[in-house]
Amino acid sequence: MKFTDGFWHVRPGVSAVYAQEAYDIEERDNSLVVSAPTKRIESRGDVLNRPLLTVTLSSPLEGVVRVRIEHFQGTRPSPGFELVGAESGVGTARLDGDAGTLTTGSLTARIAKGAPWALSFHSTTADGVTRPLTASGHKSVGYITLAPGAPVAAEPAGIAGVTTTGLASSAHYVHEQLDLGVGETIYGLGERFGPVVKNGQTIDSWNADGGTSSEQSYKNVPFYLSSEGYGVLVNHPEHVSFEVGSEAVERVQFSTAGEALEYFVIDGPTPKDVLSRYTALTGRPARVPAWSYGLWLSTSFTTDYDEATVMSFIDGMQERELPMSVFHFDCFWMREFNWTDFDWDARTFPDPEGMLARVHERSLRVSAWLNPYIAQRSPLFAEGAAAGYLVKRPDGTVWQWDFWQAGMGLVDFTNPEARSWFQEKVRTLARQGVDAVKTDFGERVPLDVVWHDGSSPETMHNLYTQLYNEAVFEVLEEENGVGSAVLFARSATAGGQRMPVHWGGDNSSSFVSMAETLRGGLSLALSGFGFWSHDIGGFEGTPDPEVFKRWVAFGLLSSHSRLHGSTSYRVPWAFDEEAVEVTRRFATLKLSLMPYLYSVGLEAHSTGVPFMRPMLLEFPADPAVRYLDRQYMLGSSLLVAPVFSASGQVEYYLPAGTWTQLLTGETVVLPVGTWRRETHDVFSLPVWVRGGSVLPMTSRVDRPDHDYFDSLSFVTYPGGGGPSSVTVTSPSDGRTVVFDITRTGDGSVAVTTDAADLEFAVREAGA
C-alpha cells in the first residue's frame, strides 16, 4: 500500500510515525532488543504520550537475521510460515560503545545507538572482506494509522469477500523500507507474469485466481531476491504489500496490517547461495520420480471423453511413436455438479479400476484432478457438513456459494479430523491406481468465515493452499513412497516448494501468453521453487499450429511437460502431421538427456537451486543478464531460448565463453557476451551447451525411468571451466556413480570411474 503523497507528505487520512532512534539496546539470549521511540528523546517529557516500537534482532539459521518490529505486543501475532530448518542458539549478539551487532555466519546486522535510526546489514567473506547489503534508515520503520475512508492505494482486486483482503477497514499498519543500491535489481515475490525485474512495481502478496495475463498470482511468495546477493522473506501469510522502488524509489517498502511486522534478511553471497539458504529455512523440494519428467497428456477440461477416448489417445501416441509417461484425467472424470466426490462418473467410466489397470499395462502412470471444494450435490457435502468438516460462517452455518460449483463448501484443513477425512478419500483414489494428483484451485478462500482452529481469515487466505497440498502430498508419499509422490499444483505460498510440481495456471493459446508463462516460471524459480510446468499450447482457446509447435519445444525443455487445454484436445495430430514430428523430436530429445536432467532435479532437491534457472543464477557477475526473461538455463550446462514468433525469429543473449549448439554442433568462442538474432524452423530453437560441459546421455528414448547405466554415454564439449566430475544416478535402483573428468593438453577429455562393471561411450560434440 502507498501511504505517502510524494516525498514530503502523507496522504489525507494517513498518520505516520517512525522509529527515530535506537534509544537503548539490550542483549538477551543471542538477541538484540532495541527500544525505538517515535520521537527523538531530548527531555524526560518526550517519553510520554507517544508510541514506542520494539525491534528484536535474532537468528533462526546461520546467515539469516530475523527482524521483528512490534508496537502493541498484547495483540494476536501472525503465526508466520513454517520454518522447517530453524535452529536455536544461532547468532552472537554484542554491545559496544555506540552500537549493537548480531553476527550469524557471514551476515552481521548492526544497529547504531541514538538518532537517526540506522540498522544495516553486512556480509563478510572468508578472507575478511566486508560488503554492505542493505539498510533500514530514517523513516524506514513506520507505524501507520488510517482514518476511516483514507484514500490509500487499493487492496488486491477481485471478487468481494474472497480475493480482496478487506484491509481498507484496518486501522493500523507496520512498514519497513530497505535501501536499494544504484543498479540493484529485485526478483521473486512468487509466480508473477509481468517483467521478471520487479523494480518499479507494486505487488500484493494475496493469492487469486487471475489467470496469467494480470497482476494477480496463484502463487504469492513474500520473498524477494536481490542482484546484490541477499534475500528478504516477510514472515506473514497475511496480505503483504510490496512497493519495489515504486513509492520511495530508493527503497523496497513492505507493509502489513496490524501491530507487528517480521522479516528475515538472508545472506548469499551469490543469488544461488541465497536460494539455497532460503530453502534450507523454509524447506527444499521433495525428490520427484523419474517418470514425472516424461510427457503428460491430458483429456483437457470441458472436452467430451470416456474410456474409449482415453484409449484412442494412448493408442494414437504409441502408433505415432510419441513417447509419453502420464495420462491425466481432468475434472469430468467425476460427474458434473458433484465436484469433488471422488467417484468416477459411471456413465463414461463404468469400470474405473479396470480402466486404470489397462492404462498401467501400457507402462503409463495416471494423474487425476481434484479441488478442495465440495459441491452441494456431492454426497460428501452432507457428510462433511454434519461432521463439522466444512468451513463455517460466524453464525455457525456452512459457508457456501455458487461460484465454480453449485452450493459448494470448503474443506477445513485446520480441523485434523476433516484433514484425515479428505485424505482417506485421496487414499482410496491412490489405491484405485491414481499415481499423481492435480491439486487445482486453493486460491478462492473467503474472509467472512470461522476456522476450526481459530486461525484468522486473513492468515488462512494464503496459507490454505499449503494445508491442502500438504494433505494430498502426504497421502501420495505414504502410498507410493518418498521420492515417488508428485502433485500438479496451481496455488502456493512460501514453503510450497516442498511439494512439487507446480504449474503455471490458465494461460492463453498465443505467443504473447507463452512469453508471459515463461516470465511466471522464472519469477517462481527466483522465489525458491525447484520444479515448474505449464500447459503446452496454452489453456484457453485453441492454438494456431505454429503456436503449438513452438510451445512443444519450450514445454519439453522445461522441468515437467504437459499437453493440456480447456475446450479442445492437445493431441499433436489434432493440429497437423508436422506437429506430430515436432513432438516426437523434442520428446525424444528430452528423454535422451535424462541422465543429465535427472541429476539437475536431484540438485534442486538437495540444494534448493531450481531446475529451470534464470540467467542471473548462473551468470551473476554479468550485468547484461539481469533483465533477461525470454531465455533460461536447464541446470548449469544448457541454455534455452524459446521461439515466440510464427516466423521463427528469435533474439537472445550468449554470455562470454565457449558455447556449442546442442542441435547443430556449431561452436562459438565469445570474448564478451553477445546478442544473437536467428531464424529457426519448428524443429529447432537455440539450445546451447556451456563450454567445458560433459553431458551424460542415454540412447533409450522410449521412457524416462529406466537404468541409465544400461545405455549411458558422455558427450564432451569444448571450452574450459567444465566439471572435474559428473555424477549419474539411476532411478531404477538409486545407484549413484561418480565419473572423473580429465582434460589433456590437446583439448581431449577422458571420462573414467572406479565402477568396473559399467560400460559407457565417450564422444566429442559433433563427432
N, C-alpha and C positions, 0 to 999 in steps of 0.2 A: 504494500500500500504506500501511496505517496502522501506524506504529511506536510510537506513544505511548499511554499509559494516562492519559487526562486531560491536564491542563496540566503537571503536575509530574513525572510518571513515564514511563518507557518500559515497554513490555510485557515480560512474562517472556521471557527468552532473547534479548532485544534489547540490544545495546551500541551506544551512540551517542556520537560525539564531534563537535564543531562548530568551525568557524572562529571563533576567539576574538578575533583582532586581525589587522590588516594590519601584520605585523612589519617588513617592508620592501617598497618599491615600486621597480621598475626600469622605465625607459623603453627599449624595444627596437623599433626599426623601426616606428614609428607604433603601437606596442602598449604596454600596461602589464602587467608581470608582478609579481604580488603573492604573497609568501610568507605563508601564513596558518596558523600553528601552532594546534593544538587545545587549547592552554592558554595563558593569558596569561604571557608570558615575563618573570619578575621576577628571575631569577638565572640564572647560567650553567648550573646543573644542570637547569633547566627545558627546555633544548633537547634533552635526551636521552630516549630510550625513549618516544617519542610520535609519532603521525602528523603530517606536515606536508602541508597542502593547497596546491597551486599554482593560483592563479586568474589567468587571462590574459584581458585585455580587448583586443579588436581590432575592426575594422570591415570587413565584406565589401562594403558598399554604403552610399552616403550615407544617413544617417538610421537606420542599423541598427548596433547594438552586439552583437558576439559575446562571450559569457562562457563560458570553458572552465574547469571545475573538475576537477583531477586529483589522485589520490592516488598510485598507482604508475603511472609513465609508461612502464614497460617492458612492459606488457601489451598485448594486441591491441586497438587502438582500434575504435570503431564507424566505419563509412565515412560515416555521416550520409547526408543526402539530396543529390541532385544540385542544386547551386546555379548554375543557368544564367546568372544575372545578376550573379554575384560579380565584383568588381573588385579589383585590387591597389593598394596605396598610398593607401587611403582612410582618413581619420581623422587627427587630430592629437593626439598624446599629450604631456602636460605634467606636470611635477612642480613643486610649490611647497612651502612650509614644512610644511604639515600635511595635504596631500592630493595625489593624482594625479587627473588628468582626461583623459578621452578624448572628443574632440568630433568628431562626424561629421554634417555638415549641421546640422539644427536640434536634434539629440539630443546630450546630454552625459551621460556616466557619470562619477561622482565616487566615489572610494574614499578614505575618511579613514584617515590613519595611526593606528596604535595601536589600543587597545581602547576600546569594544567594536567588533566587526565592523560596518561601516557602508558599504554600497555603495548608491548611489542613482542614479536616472535622472531627468533633467530635459529638458524641451522648451522651446525659445526661439523666439518668433515673430519675424517680420521686423522688427517695431518694438521688439524688445528685451525683450518681456515673457516672463519665465521661469515655468514652472509645473512642479511635481513630478508625475511619472508613477507611479513605484512604487519600492520599495527592498527590499534584502536586509539584514536586521538581525540582531540577536542570535539565535543558534540557528537561523538560516535555512540556512546551508550546512552540511550534515550528512554524515558518513561513518558508515554503519550496518553493524554486523556481527551476523549472526544465528547463534544456536546451533542445532544440528540439532533440528527439530521445534518451533521457536519459533512461538507461536500468533499470527502476524501475520494481517492480513486476507487472505482467499482471493484467489488469482490469478483471471484471467478464466475463467468456467465454460465447459464444452464437452466435446467428445469427447477422452478422454485421448490425449495424444501428438499431437494435431492442432490443437485450438483452445485448449489450455492451454499456458502457457509453460514449465511445469516449473521455474519460478524459485524454488519453495519450497526447492529444494536449493542455490540460490545463497547464498553466504555473505555477500556484500558488496553494498551499495547506496550510491549517492550521491543526495542530495536537495538541492533548493533550495526556498526559500519566499519568495515575493514578496508584498509588502503589498497588501491590499485596502483601499480608502478607504471612507468612510461612503457608502452608497448605490451603490457601484460594482457593476456587473453584468458577468458574463463570458459569452462566447458562443463557438460554434465547436466545435472538437475532433472534427470530422468530421460525418457524417450520423447524427445521434442523434435518436431518436424520442420521447424524453421532453420535458420543458419546455425551451423554447429558451434560457432563462436557466439557466446551469449552476451557479450558486451553491448550495451545499449538497449537491452531487453528488460521488460518487466515480466516476471514469471511467477505464477501462483502454483504452489505445490498442493494440488487438490484434484484427486482422481475424477475423471469424467469420460463418458462415452462420446467422444467428439470426433471420431474419425482421424485420418492422418493429415487433413488439409486445414486444420485450425490450430489455434494456440493452445488448445486443451490437450491433455495427455492421459492415456490409460495408465501410465507408469510414472508416477511422480516420486522423485527421489530428492530429498532436500540436502543433497551433497553436490558440491562443485569442486572442480579440479582446475588449478591454475597452471599456466605455462611456466611459471617460475618454480614449480616443483613442490607444491604443497596443496593440500585439500582442506575443505571445511565441510563438516556434517552438522547440520542443525538438528538437534535431537528432539524433534517434535513430530509425531504423526499427524497432529492437527494442521490446519491451514497455516502455511508459511508463505509470505510474500517476499520475493527477491527483486531488488532493484539493482541490476548489474550495470553500474555506471549510468543509470537512467534517471536518478534523482540527484544524488551527489555524484557527479561524473568522475570524481577521483576515487570513488569508493564502491564497494559492494555493500548494499544495505539488505538486511533480512529482519523481518518482524513477525511477531505472532501475538495473538490476543491473550490477555491475562496478566499475571503478576510476575512471571519469570520467563527467562529465555536461557537455554543451554545449548552450547555448541562445542565442537571439537576442532582443533587445528591439528592437521595430520602432516607429518614431515615426509619428504621424499628421500634423496634429493631429486630423483627423476620422476616423471609422471607415472612410469611403471611402478616405481617403488611406492608412490602414494597409493595407487590402487591395490597393491599387494598388502600394504599396512591397513588400509581401509577395510578390505575384505577379511583380513585377519580379525578385525574388531567386530564386523557385522556378519561375517560368515562367507565361506568360499562356496563356489558352485559345487554341487554334487557331481560325481563322475557319471557320465551318461553312457548308455550302452552303445556299442559299435553299430548295431543295426539301425539306430536312430539317425545316423548320418546318411543313410540311403534316401532315395526319393520316396516321398509320401504322396499318394494320390487320394483325392477326396471325392465323395459323392457330389460336392458343392452343397449349397444351402437349400434353396427352395426348388431345386430341380426335382423331377419325378425319378424315383428309383425304388427298386426292390432287389431281391437276391439275384434275379436274372440280370438286372442292370449291372450290379456289382461284379458278377462273374464275367459278364461280357467285357467290362473294362479290364479286368485282370487278364482275361484271355487275349484281349487286344494288345495289351502291353507286352505280354510274353510272345505272342505271334510276331510282333514287330521288333523283338529283341531289345525292348526298352526295360532295363533293369529297374526294379522298384523294390522297396523294403517294407512299406507300411501302407495298408489301406485304411482310410479314415471314413467313419460314418458320422455325418453331421446331424443336426438337430432332429430331422424327421425319422431317425431310427425309432423314436418314440412317437406316439400318436399325438396329433395336433391338439392343442388346448391342455395337454397333460404334462407339459414340461415343468419340473422334472419328476418323473415317476419311476424311472429305471426299468420300465417294462418295454420290451420290443413290441412294436406295432405288429400284431398278429396278422393283419391284412396284407402286409408286404413282407414280413419276416416271420413266417409261421413256425420255423424250426431254427431259432437263433443259435442254440448250442451246436447243432449240426452244421449250420452255415459257417460259424466261426471255425469249427474244426476243418471244414473244407478249405477255408481261406488259409489256415495254418498249413494244410497239406501242400499248398503252393509255395511253402517256405516264406510266407509273409507274416508280418505282425499286424495287429489290429488296434486302431485308435477309435475312441468314441467320444462324442460331445457331451458335456454336462454344463449346467449352470447352477448357482446356489439358490435359485428361486423355485418355489413350489406353487404351481398353478392351482387354483381352487378346485378344478375338476379332477386333479390328481388324487388318487386315494390317500396319498401321503399327506395331503393338506389337513384333512380331518384328524388323521393320526398325530401329526405334528402339533396341531393346534391344541388338541386335547391334552397332550403331554407337556405343553409349555415349551415346545422346541422352536417356535417361530417368534420372531421379534415382535414386541408389543408396543402399543401406544401408551402414553401416560395413564390413560383410563383403564388399562388392563386388557383392552381388546387387541386382537391381532392386527398388526399393520398390514394393509393391503392396498393395491391399486391395479389398474388395468394396462399400464404402460409396459408393453412387451408381452406378458402372459396375463390372461384374464383372471382377475381376482388374486393375483399371486401374493404369496408371503415370502419372507426371507428367513432362511435358517439362521438361528442364533448360535454361532460358533463359540460364543463366550460361555455357553452352557455346556459343561462336559458331557452331560447325557445326550444333548442334541448333537454334539460333535460325534459321539460314538454311534448314534442312530444313523446319521448320514454316512459315516464310514462303513457301517455294515452294508448299506446299500451299494457303496462303491466296491466293497469286498466281494459281494455277490456277482457284480459285473465282471470283476477281475477273474473270478473263478469260472465264469462262463467262457472266458477266452479273450477278454479285452486286455491288451498289453500296455496301452498308453491312454491317457485321458486328456482331452482338450478341455481345460477349465476356463470356460468363456465367462465373460461379464465379471461382476465383482466390484464395479465402479458405482452403480446406481444404489447408493446406500443413504437412506433418509436421515434427517436430523430430528424429526418430531417423534422420537421413539425412546424406549427404555430398554437397556440391555440387561441380560440376566445377571452379569457380574457387577453391575453398577457403573460400567465404563461410560464416560461422557460420549454423547453422539458425535461431537467434533473429533474426538480421538478415534472413534471406530470408523469414521468415514474412509480414511485412507488405510487404516490398519485391517479392515475387514478382509481384504483380499489376501493378506498374509495368513490369517487363520483358515480361510477357505482353501488356499493352495497347500498349506501345511497338512490339513486333514486328509486331502486326497493323496498327496505325495507319500505320506506316512503309510497309508494302506498299500500303495504300489511297492514301496520298499519291503514291507512285511510279506507281501505275496510273491514278489518277483526277486527279491534280494537286493542288498545295497549295491549300487552300480548298475542295476537293471531297471530302475524306475525312471520314467520320463513323463513330464507334463507337456502340454502345449498351451501355455497360459497367456492371457491377454493383459490382465491388470497386475500391478505390483507396486511396492514401495521399497524403502531401504531394507535390505536383508532378503528381499525376494529372490535375489540371485542364487540363494541356497537351493532353490527348487526349479531347476531348468526343465524345459526350454521355454522361452517367451517368444511370442510372435507379434508382428507389428500392427495388428488390428485392421480396421476396414479402410483399405486404400481403394483407389480407382484404377481403371484399366487404361492408363495413359503413361506416356514418357514422363510427364511432369510429376505424376504421382509415384512413379518408380523412383525418381530422384528424391522426392520428399521421404519416401520409405527408407532409402539408404541413410538420409540425414538422421532419421529417428533411430536407426540401428547404431550409428556411430555415436550419437549422443548417449544412448543407453550403455554402450560399451564403456564410455568415459564416466559412467555412473556406477561401475562395478559389476555389470552383468556380463558373464562369460560366454553365454550362448544366446543366439537370436536367429529368428527366421521371419518369413513374410509370405504373403500369398502371391505366388508366381503368376504373373499375368494381371494382377490386380483383382480385388474382390468385387467391387461394384461395376456393373456393366460387362460387356464382352470385349476383350481386347482385339484390336486390329492384329492380324497375323504377325506384322513386323514388331509390334509391341510385345506380343507373346514370345517370339523367338529371342529377342534381346533380353527379355526378363528371365527366360530359361537359363541363359548363360550366367546372368547375375545370380539367380537363385541357386544354381548348382555350384556356384563358387561362394556360397555362404555356409555358415556352420551347419544349418539344417535347411532342408529343401522340401517345400510342399506345394503341390498343384491344387489350388482351391479357388472357388468363385462363389458368387451369390446366386444369380438366376440362370447361369449357363455352366456347362461342363468345362473341364480343363484338360480333358484327354487330348494329347497333341494332334491326333488325326481329325479332330473337330475343326482344325484351322487349315492345314494343308499337309501334303506329304513332306514338304521341306521342313515343317515344324517337327515332324517325326524324326527326321535325320538330325536336326539340331539337338533335340532332346537326347537322342542316342549318343551323339558326340560328347555332350557335356556331362551326361550321366556316367558314361564310361570313363571320362577324364577324371571326374571326382573319385570314382572307385579305384582308379589306378594310383591315385595319390593317398589312399587311405593309410598306409603305414606312417606317412608324414602327418596327415591330418589328425589321426588318432592321437599321435603324440602331442599335437597342439592342444587338443581337448584335455589331455591329462595335465598339461601345463596350466591350463585355465583352472582346473580343479585343484591343483596343488599350490598355485601361486596367486590366483585371482586375476592374472593378466588375461584379457579377453581373447577369444578365438579370432574374431574379426577386429582388427586394430586400426583405429585412426592413425594417420601417418605420424602425428605428434608422438605417439608412444614409441615408435621405432627410430625416429629422427628428431629428438627434442632439441638438438642444437641447430637445426636448420630452420630459420625463421620463415622460409617460404612455405613450409608445410602447415602453418598454424591455421590457415583458413580453408584448407582443402576438405571438401565434403562430397566429392564425386569419385573418390578412389579410396582404397584401404589396403591393408596388409592382411593376408591369411597367415597367422603365425609370424615368425620373423623373417621368412625366406621368400614369400610370394607377394607381389604387388598386383592388385586387380583394379582395373578401371572400366566399369561397365559402360556400354554404349547407350546413350539416352536419345537416340535420334533414328528416324527411319532411314536416313541417308547413310548411316554408318559412320558419320563424322564424330570424332571424339578428341577432346583436348585433355591432357593430363600432364603430370609433373613427375620426372625421374630425378631423385636426389643424386648427388655426386657419387661416383663409384662405377663398378663394373656390373652390367645387367645383361641378362640373356633372356630373349623372348621364349617362353615355355613352348609355344605352339609352332614357332618357325625356326628357332635356333639362332636367330640374329643376336649378335653380341655388340654392345656399345660400351665404350670406356669414357666416362664423363668426369672431367676435372672439376666441374661445377654442376650444380643442379640445372636441369634443362626442361623447358616445356616442349611437348611434342603434340603435333596435330596430325591425325591419321584418319584414314577411312577403312573400315573393316566390313567384310561381308558378314552374314548372320552366323557363319561357322567360326568366327574369330572375334577376339577382343584383346586389348592389351593385358597380358598376363606375363609379368617379368619375374625372373628369379634373381635374387640378390647375389652379388658377387661372392664367390667362395663357398656357396651353399653346397651341401651334399644331400640330395633328396632321396630318402628311402621310398621305393615304389613297388607295386605288385603287378604281375601280368594277369591276375584274375580280376575280371571286371563284371562279374555277374551279381556280386553281393559285397557289402562292406564288412561283414562279420565272419571271418574265417581265419585260419592260421597264416599270418603274414609270412612266416618263415618258410612256408612251402613254396612260395613264388616270389621271393624277395630279390630286388636288385637295387643298386645305388647308381644315381646319375650325378656326376660331379660337374660343377660349373666353374668357369674361370673367374679369377679375381681373388684378392687377398681378404683377410679378415673373417674367413669362414670358421666353422666349428672345429674343435680339436677332437670331438667325439660326437656320435649320433646314437641316440637311444631308440630302440624299437621295442614296442610291447605288443604282443599278440593278444587280441581279445578272446581267442578261443580258450586259452588256459591261463592268461595273465602273465605268461613268461616274459621277462624283460632282459634284453641283451644290449650291452654297450659295445659299439663298434668304434675303434680308434681310427682317426683320420691322420694320415701322414702326407705332407706335401714335399715334393722333391724340388731340387733346383731347376729342373727343366719344365716345371709347371704341372707335372702329372701328380695325381692323387692316388694313394693306396688306402684301401679300407681293410682293416684286419679286426679279428676278435678272438677271444680265448674260447669261444663256444665252438669246439672242434666238430660237432655234429652238424653244423649248419653249412649249407651250400648257398651261395649267392653270387650274383653277377655284378660287375662294376664297369660302367662305361662313361665316357665323357659326353657332355651335352653336344648334340649334333652328330655324334658318331653313329 
